[in-house]
Amino acid sequence: MAVMPLFLLVAGSAAVAGLARRTPVPAPLLLVTAGLAASYIPGVPDYTLDPHIVLPLVLPPLLHTAALDSSYLGLRANLRPVALLSVGYVLFATFVVGYAAYLVIPGLPLTAALVLGAVVAPPDAVAATAIARKLGLPHRITTILQGESLFNDATAITAYKVLVAAAIGAGVTWGDGVKQFAVASVGGIGVGLVLMVPLHWLRVRLRESALLENTLSLLIPFVAYAAAEQLHASGVLAVVVVALYLGHRSWQVDFETRLQEDAVWKMVSFILESAVFALIGLQLPVVVRGLEESGAAQALWYAAVMFVVVVLSRFVWVFPATFLPRLLSARIRTREPEVTWTAPVIVGWAGMRGVVSLAIAFSIPSALHGDGSFPARNLVLFLTFTTVIATLVIQGLTLPVLIRALKLPGRDTQAETLAEAQAQNEASRAAEERLDELLQDPRNALPGPLVDRLRSVMERRRNSVWERLGAPNEITGESADETYRRLAREMIDAERRVFVQLRDARRIDDEMLRTLLRRLDLEEATAYRESAA
């Protein structure tokens, strides 16, 4: 892709994503719509989605970011439903959708139809989890959707490779397919397990240089993906395993690294996600041009059938997968929270497809072994495109309405704040005891005002969470804690203006200004993070 079209894609998608924050429409849906509209504008270049770029260069950082923000303990507690969705459902959807395509589309070989099934099988839960968080869904549903999106791509990509080998006449048997699937899965997890400890060790040893640590952080997903793929294992699983471990151990990394890393990965994720969803919409001219052998009306009929099959197959899987294990196992009924019919309805309707499906579809080879082309390749591309667009638009727009209509119990923010306050209280008590212990050593002697400052900062952290439980200000609606932090930021702004004035008056130089501003920036970052919590 040329530099200028790439720049226009990134700049345009970032602008639309920024606009989406001011509207009630989720960013992925607005980006896809903008991409569709832009594809009709004369002069807009063709943006062909290259799988050789998306799979090894775009997918790893997106998976890495999502896994860093996921909860290892939450995923472990919900391993059964996550596995049933990310492995069981993807394989189920592959065969159901594929067989339905085989029955509906005349002349489509079963192997090619199953390739289509594997392509559209994995949901992309980026939009779903964003909506779930925005509407305050229970943690368990959000965790399950996140976990599914982390692991289902590995299942779909592996199944796709096996089915493509069978479709192009590479002599792959079902036994070979099962073996390849097992090797890819176990190998991907194994590569992740091998890499995660030395990579974390290296990050901890580089604590003196936040820049080096963050450079390493940017390289990690690509290293894990490439290492696994080189061994014919699942790069997706390798990336996820490494990122889950690093996220779980992130508290051992220097604070400056964590602050920089958080900002860097948020920026990377924002740019990639925005560009990816815009790219989905921009694929329209590419896939439509390839429909010469199929009538448009007939292709749209096939697309409608595929969309219905994709949606229904998810519900057919989700409801039994939710209730059958509970019915058959007393242990599950005892250890896991009670589930009503509303939760599987939300999970079932949240099966939106995304860029991974399109990237896989574009990687379908054009030719078979020997003579001839891949059967109905252009039609498979079109059906993948329409399935992705339909699920994103129809399910994405109606998911918030469905969540509100079902009136699922939201997050108990009062209980969460209380738990946070109790945790902070225990931590502050430990900090106070440690301070008293350190002050007994003559080497740690401090003037009284500085000791008082240490104690007041500690007391402030202890009280700040409890204050959020109090009644809000009748005029502003703010809690006492929010008002305190707003005033603190106003004071910091006043200090910052004075420092700039002193620099302009040549009373301090730019180097000193940067030092003073950095201190204020760290204080303001702390105030912002605590108030955002």
N, C-alpha and C positions, 0 to 999 in steps of 0.2 A: 504494500500500500504506500502511495506517495506521501511525502511529508505534509503537504498542504491539506489533502483530504483527511489525513489522520488528525491534524491540528483542528480542523473544522469539526470533526466527529467529537473529539474530547471537549472542545470549548462549547459546542452546541449542547451536548448531553449534560455537561456540568451546569449550564445555564438553566436547562429545563428541570434538572433535579433540584436546583436551588429554588426555582419557582414552585415546584411541587410542595416544598415545605410551607408555603403560604396558602395552600389549598387543602381541602379534605381528601383529595385523590392521592392514593399511595404513589410514590415516585416511580416504581416500575411500570405502572399502568400508564402514567402520563408520558413516560419516556417511549414506551412502545407505540403509543398513539402518535407522538411527535415524529417518530421514525417512519411510521406508515404515511403520515401526511407529507413528510419531507421527500419520500421516495417518488412522489408525483411531481415535485417541483422541477421544472426544466433546468438542466445544467448541473443538478446534483449528481456526483459521480456514483458509479456502482460500488457498493461496499460488500464484496463477497466475503462471507464468513469463512476464513481459512482454518480448518481443524488443526493444522500443524502449528498454528499460533495460539488458538483458544485452549486446546487441551494441555500443552506443556507450559504455556507462558501466562495464560489468564486464569485457568482453573486452579493451579496450586496456590497462588496468593489469596484467592477468594476463600478456598477451603481453609488455609492456614489462619486467616483472620477470623473466620467463623468458629474454628476449633479453639483458638485462643480465648474467645469470649464465651465459650461453652463451659459447662460445669462437668468435670470428670466424675465427681461424686453423684451428680444428678443423672448423668448418662448411665453410670453403673447401677444406680437404683432402678432405672427404667430400661435395663438392657433387653428384657424380653420383648416389650412392645416396640422398641426401636429396631431390634433384629427382625421381628415379624414384618415390619414395614420396609426396612431398607434392604432386606434380602428376600423374605418370603413374598411380599407384595410385588416387588419388581419382577421376580421370576413368574409369578402368577399372571401379572399384567402382560408380560412378554408373550405368553402362550395364548391368553384369552384374546388380546387385541390382534395378535398375529393370525390366529385361526379365524377370527371374525373377518379380517381383511381378505383372507384366502377364500372365504365363502361369498363375500360381497363383490369382490373385484374379479371379473372374468379373466382367465388366463394368467393370473398372478400365481407363480409357483409358491408352494408352502414355505420353502426355505426363505424366499424373498419376503413373504408376508411376515414370517417370524422376525426377520431383520427389522422390519417396520415396528413390530411389537417391542423389540428391545430398545429401539431408538426413542419411542415415546413413553417408555415405562417409568423412568425416574422423575418424580416431581422435584421441582426447584422451589424450596420453601423460603427463599429470601423474602418474597413479598408476604407470604403467609405469616412468618415469624414477626415481620415488621408490624403487620396489622395486629397480631396477637399481643405484642408488647404495648402498642399504642392504646389498645382497648382494655389492657389490664387482665388478660386471660390468666387462669391459674397457671402456676409455674410448671406443673406436670405436663400440661398440653403443649406449652411452649417448648419445654425440654424435649418432648417426643418429636415434635416437628423439626427442631434443630438437629437432633440426632439422626433422624431419617435423612435429612438433606446432606449430612456429612458423609454418610456411608453408602447411600443408594447409588451414587454415580459409579462406584467401584463395581457393584453388582451388574449394572446396566452395561458398562463398557466391556466387562469380561464376557458377558452373555453375547453382546454384539460381535465381538471378535470371533467367538466360537461359531455363531450362526453365519457370519459372512464367509468364514472359511468353508462352511458346508455349502453355502449358496453359490460360491464361485468354483466349486468342484475341486476343493483341495483334499478330498478324501477323508474328512473328519467324521468319526463315528460318535454316537452318543456317549460311549465310554471315554473317548478322547476329550469330548467336551466337558464332562464332569471332572476329569483329571486336570484339564487346563484351568477350569474354574477354581478347583481346590488349590492348585499350585499358585495361581495369581493371588488368591485371598490370603492364604497362609504366608506366602512369600512377602506380600505387601506389609502385613502386620509384623512379620519377622524383621524386615528391613527397618521399619519404624522403631521396633524395640532395640535393635542394634545401634541405631543412630541417636536415639533420644538422650541417653545418659552422657556420652561424650560431648554432644552438642551443648547440653546444659552445663556440663563441667567447664567447657570452654567459655561459655557466656559468663559464668561466675568468675572465672579467672581473669576476664577482661574488664572487671568492674572499675578499673582506673580510667577507662576510656569509653565513655558513652557512645562516641561516634563509631568506634570499632565494633562495639556490641550491636549497635543498630544496623551497621553494614552487614554483620553476620546474620542478624535477624532477617534482613531482606533476602539473603541468599538461601536460608534454610529450606523454605518450601521447594525451591527449584532443585536443590541438592537432593532432598529426600525423594522427590518425584523422579528425577533422572536416574538416581541409583536403583530404585525399584524397577523402573521400566527397562533399564539395561539388563536386569536379571529376569525379564519377562514376568515380573510380579506387578501387583497393582500399585501404581504411583499414588493414586488417591488415598488408599489406606495408609501408605507410608507417611504421607503428609499429615493426615488426620492424627495418627498415633503420636507422631513427634510433637505436633502443636498442642494436643491435649496434655501431654506431659510437661511441656514448657509452660503452658498456661497455669497448670496446677502448681508448679514450682516457681512462678514468677516472683513470689515474695522474697526469694533468695537473691534476686538481682538488685543492683544499685538503684536507688530511687530516681536518679537523674535519667538512667536508662529507661526505666518504666515510663516516665513522663514523655520522653522523646519517642519511645516505641509506640505508645498509645496514639500519639499525634500522627506519627508516620503511617501506621497501618490504617488509621481512620481515613487519611487522605488517599492512600492507595486503594482501599476498598471503595471509597466514594467514587473515584475516577473510573475504576474498572467496572463496577456495577452499573454506573450511569452509561458508560459507553456500550456495555454488553446489552442492556435492555434497548438502547436506541438502535443498536445493530440488528436486533431481532426485527424491528419494524422496517428497517431499511432493506431487508432481504426480499421484500415483495417482488420487485422487478425481476430479480434473479430466478426465483422459483416459478413465476408466472411464465417467463419466456420458455421454460422447459416443458410446458404442457401441450406442445404442438400435437403429440400423438393422442391426447385425450381431450375430449370436448370439455369446455369450461363448466357447463351445466352438470355433466356427469361427474366431473372431478369434485364439484361442490357437494354433490349428493354423497359421494364417498366420504368427504370431509365431515359432513354432518353425522353420518353413521359412526365414523371413527371417534368423534368427540363424545357421542352418547355412550359408546362402548367403554371409552377411557373413564368417563365419570362413573358409570354404573359398576364397572369392575372394581373400582376402589371401594365402593360401599359394600359390594359383595364380599370383599376380603376383610374390610375393617371391622364390621360388626361381629362376625364369628371370631376373629382374632382378638377382639376385646373381651367377649363374654365366655367363649368356650374354655379358655384356660382357667377362668375363675370358677366355672361350673365344675370342672374336672379336678381341681386342686384346692383342698382346704387351706393349704399353706399360703397360696396366692391370695385367697380371700382374707386370710388373717393379716398378712404382711402388707398388702397394698390397700390404698384407700378405696372406698366404695365408688363405683362408676355408674352414672346414669346414662340413658340413651343419648343425651345431648352431646356428650364428649365425643363419641365416635361420629356423630353427624358433622361436628366441626372439623375433626381430623379428616373425614372423608371428603368434605367439600374443599379442603385446603390443598388439594392435589394439583396445584398449578405447575405447568411445565415451563422450562426455561431454555437458556442458551446451550446447556449441555446436550439437550436433545438435538438442537439444530447443528451443533458442531459435529456430533456423531453422524448425523444424516449426511452432511457434506463430505464426510470422510469415506462414504460408501464408494468402493472402486467402480470405475466406469466399465471395465472389461472383465469378462470371465476367463478362466483358464482355457486357452485355445481361442476359438473365434467367438464373436458375439459380445454384446454388451450386457451389463447387469439388468435384469428384467425390471421394467417400469421404474428405473431409478429416479427419473424426474417426477413421477407421480408420488413416489415415496417422500421425496423432498417437499413437494407441495402439501401432502397430508401431514407431514411433521410440522411444517410452518403453520398450517391452519389450526392444528391441535394446540400448539403453543400459544398462538394468538387468542384462540377461543377460550382456553382455560385462564389465561391471564386477564382477559377483559371480562368475560362472563362471571367466572368464579371470583376473580379479584375484586370486582366492583360490588358483588352481592355478599361476599364474606362478612364485611362489617355489619351489614343489615341482618344477616342470619345470626351473627353473634348477639346482637342487641335483641333480636326477636326471641331467641332461646333463653335469654336472661341467665346466662351462666354465672355462677358465683365468681366475682372478680377477686383480685388479690386483696388480702386483708392487710391494708396498709397500716392500720393501727397496731395489729399484732407484730408486723414486721418492724415498725419503729420501736416497739417495746423490746423486742428481741435485740435490736441494734443497741438500744440504750443499756440493756443489761450486759451485753458483751463489752461495750465501751467502759462501763463501770468496773468490770473485772480487770480490764486492761489498764485502766487508770490507777487502780489500786496496786497492781503489780509495778507500774512505773513509779508510783510514790514510794513504795518499799525499796525499789532499786536506787532511787535518788537518795533516800536516807542512808542507805548502805554506802553509796559512793561518797557522800559528804563526810563520812567518818574518816576517810583517808585524807591526810594532810595534803597530798598531792592534788586533790580536787577542791582545794579551798577557793571559795568565791565570795565576793562582796554580798552583803545581805540583799540589796536590791535585785541582783541577778538571780539569787536563789528564789526570791519572791516571784520574779518573772517566770522562772521555770515552773513553779507551782501554780501560778495563775493560768499559764497556757494549758497545763495539764487539767486544771479545774474547768477551764473553758471547754475543752474537748468533752469532759465528762458530762457537763450540764447541757451542751448544745443539743444533744439528741432528745433529752427529756423535755427541753423547751418546745420541741416540735409537737409534743403531745398536748401542750397547753392550748387555751382558747386563742383564736386569732384576733388581731387588732380589728376593732369594729369599723374603722375608717378605711384602712388599706387592705384588710383581709390577710395580712401577713402574720406569721407567727413571730414571737419575740426573737427567735433565732434568725429568721429571714431578715427582719429589720436590722438586727445587729450586723449581719454580713453585708447588707446593702450600704449601711453607713460606713462600714470598714472599707468597702470598695471606693466610696466617695472620698474618704480620707486619703486612700492610696492615690487616687486620681489627682488630688490636690498636691500631694508630694511630687508626683511625676511632673506636673506642670512647672513646679518650682525648679526641679532639677534641669529641665529643658531651658528655662529662663536663665539659670546660672551658666549653662553651657553657652547660650547665645551671647551672654554678657562677658564671655571669656574668663569667668571666674573658676570654671572647671573645664577640663578638656573632654574630648569625646570618649576616650578610654575610661575615664572615671564615670562619665555619664552611663556608659553601657554596664559598668559594674553595679551602679546604684539602681538602674532600671531592672537589671536581672533580679536583684533582691526583691524589688517590689513585684515583679512578675511572678516569682515563686510564691510570695504571700497571697497575691490575688488568685493564683491558680488553686491554692489551698482553700481559700474562701469560696471560690466558685464550686469546687468539687464537693465541699461539705454542704453547701446550700443546695446543690443539685441532688445530693443523696436524700 
